[in-house]
Amino acid sequence: MIRVILPLCFLMVALNLAAQITIERDDFILSPNDTVLFWVEEDPSLIEFPTAGIDQVWDYRNLAFDPNSNFRYLFTAGTSPELPDANIVGSSRIPTSLDGVFFDVAFQAVVDEQGYRTIGRIDEAEKVSLAAMTGGPTDSINFVRTVNEYASPVWDSQFPLRYEDEILGDLELRNNFLLSVAAFGLNNVPGSAAVLTAMERKTTGWGKLLVTNPVDGQEIELDVLLVEDVSTLRDTFTLAGAPAPDALLQAFGLAQGRERERREYFFWAKDYRTAVLRFYLSPEGLESVELNKNIRQVISSTRQVDAPEVSLQVAPNPSSDYCSVVFDKPETGVWTLRLFNALGQAVKTQRLVEGRGMMNQNLELSHLPAGIFHLVLMDESGAIRGREKISIR
């Protein structure tokens, strides 16, 4: 009996390993406009948080999102003089320690063969009135442009991203400002707000995510990885080079050395820079749920399929003007060759004929700059069936 049970057990394990989802470097695409929509359901207690585990089905088709929300993260290829090592800039408007007060931030990131990581951020200058909080008509906080270069990078994802991967990290962020509050005798007094964050990020599940596009009502099924992020944050405030007075902090609902936990759940699918669906939680409960507005553009198949790997023969490689790609197409159907640059931007897409057999495709490369590019072969379902690197000189 044991001789029968053991092979069956091994077979079940092997099937699970073959079915799990992996996001590779070639799956990364820099979307030109990554926008999220806020969830607007009234009662957070109705929401079930994602359950960790393998081969899960997370059904959020009934969540109500506001199709008119305009909060956005915009990612573009580029860098800044202060942090020249970055090759992607992510622009967003984020909250401060003060309720209802936001300012613009430019995140400086690097994407390469290792993964996607943020190496710093630039907080833009902005003056915000505090009259609604303090009652003083001239009270204000004037945020000073601040460059935060991280002591060590914060990894969004490392390639390949797989089930049970774990990333640990620490981060200190500091916002500098000038504060004017008449009741405390303050007039453009320099200060800072620092947040020390200890982060633990782990890929805790894989399976299918079911959501509804709030724009057109289309129901979408995606193969995704579930990532859980647990962060402990500690606040420190200074004013005129000394710890900020407790009375002042209390007036704004703040506290020196306050610690709090923030938990996030987010779903990753291939061909996308940002999470498809993200949950933000605090000790008080659910803060927000965000859905990527461009979700209809996500290719749904990220599973490792039990299909034969197709070997791509590229010549010449390195190349300059053109190359030919030769491979044996084992199935009928419309397949696609896609070429991506080092940032994950699609620079060329070429559809193939429906037949099967040996294929010889010519790729025009003369319009592309020198560098390393990633060639990906996708079948009709969107699953990756082959990949190869191309060097252009």
Buried (B, 14 or more C-beta within 10 A) or exposed (E): EEEEEEEEEEEEEEEEEEBBBBBBBBBBBBBEEBBBBEBBEEEBEEBEEBEBEBEBEBEBEEBEBEEEBEBBBBBEBEBEEBBEEBBBBBBBEEEBBBEEBBBBBBBBBBBBEEBBBBBBBBBBEBEBBBEEBBEBEEBBBBBBEBBBEBEEBBBBBBBEBBBEBEBEBEBEBBBBBBBBBEEBEBEEBBBBBBBBBBBEBBBBBBBBBBBBBBBEEEEBBBBBBBBBBBBBBBBBBBBEEEEBBEEBBEBBEBEBEEEEEBBBBBBBBBBBBBBBBBBBBEEEEBBBBBBBBBBEEBBBBBBBBEEEEBEBEBEEBEBEEEBBBEBEBEBEEEBBBBBBBBBBBBBBEBEBEEEEEEBEBEBEBEEBEEEEBBBBBBBEEBBBBBBBBBBBE
